[in-house]
Every structure is written in C-alpha cells, then in structure tokens.
Amino acid sequence: MKRRSLAFALITALSLLAPIGAQADWNDRGGHEHVLVARVAAFWPYHLRLRDGRVLELHRGTIINPTGLTPRWGMLVRIWGHRDDDGSFVADRIDLVRGGERGDADGRR
C-alpha cells in the first residue's frame, strides 16, 4: 500500500512539472504544438502580452475557455499554440487556470 501511495505521489509531482518543461520549448523553431503557463499582462484584439514580456498572436479560431472569458491582467492561463513561419507564437487555445486570478495590482487577495 505504501508503494502505491509513493508511486502516485511521484507521478503527480512529475505531471505538475510538465508545463515547466513545455515553457523551455518557447524558442523551438518548429511548427510543433507547445503548451505554456503564464500570467496575463495585457490583452487586445488578436494579441496577448504575458507578464514576462512575451507577446502572443491570436487568430480567428483561437479558443478561449471558459467561453466568453476575456483575459485580463493577472490571470493565470494555459496556452496551447505553435510557432508561425515568421517565428511568432500563435495561440490556438487559451484556458483560464482555476484559482489563478490575482486580486489586486500587487498580487494579493
């Protein structure tokens, strides 16, 4: 029973590290699908700026979940996307990470 609990804990810990590993692929020049998790700094039509300074492009088919959500400052989002031919990162899907919203400007609730 202890082994099963230890194995479950190890698998859970490794799955939590997956988004960190995906962020390292940001500079990959291929058109492969990538996932990154970050906080929103700004949103305007067809563009999303992250708190780390990166700017992502959105397209008409970009899915934002939950439906009707408008990304805003401080939201924690998970982004699936790919590199375009010009090297820009194009977001195909954006999901709000539950419990990831910041309450005020300095990040405290």
Buried (B, 14 or more C-beta within 10 A) or exposed (E): EEEEEEEEEEEEEEEEEEBEEBBEBEEEEEEEEBBBBBBBBEBEEEEBBBBEEEEBBBEEEBEBEEEEEEBEBBBBBBBBBBBEEEEEBBBBBBBBBEEBBBEEEEEEE
